[in-house]
């Protein structure tokens, strides 16, 4: 636990009422979780009398940050002959408030593990369904983040080949989207 001396640009004390006010927000993730102030109280008598008191402001952590995932959108190519249980893609996410993230997906063909691994759940068939559009929801029990994964089943892509991954942020999304839409229409 780190403590900081009273920063008067963050804390103000009303000299008449004694109320303590925050002048700027405090954030637990900034590494300071306690402010320590010495307050001097003076009367208006003659001779003036004074006393000091300690004021401790404890900063309590709340869930005020949403999970962040990279990439937030991507295209993954997978071989038609991939095995059930194969990891198709790993979605690294983090949250500065908690390590307890929950991953959710609605799909008959894929599941997602508690660590963000997209796993093949059902055999793939290029002729039946080539494109899978997946929306992965990541929750820290307060905020929900979404990551979009487009899985393309490729009959020519060998299981021995390296898995291909394209981040939509790394390519021209509009031209990729148009190209992939044309492929869908042709198939």
Buried (B, 14 or more C-beta within 10 A) or exposed (E): EEEBEBEEEBBEBEEEEEEBEEEEEBBBEEEBBEBEBEBEEEEEEEEEEEEEEEEEBEBEEEEEBBBEBEBBBBBBBBBBEBEEEBEBBEBEBBBBBBEEBEBEBEBEBBBBEEEBBBBBBEEBEBEEEBBBEBEBBBBBEBBEBEBBBBBBBBEEBEEEEEBEBBEBEEEEEEEBBEEBEEEEEEE
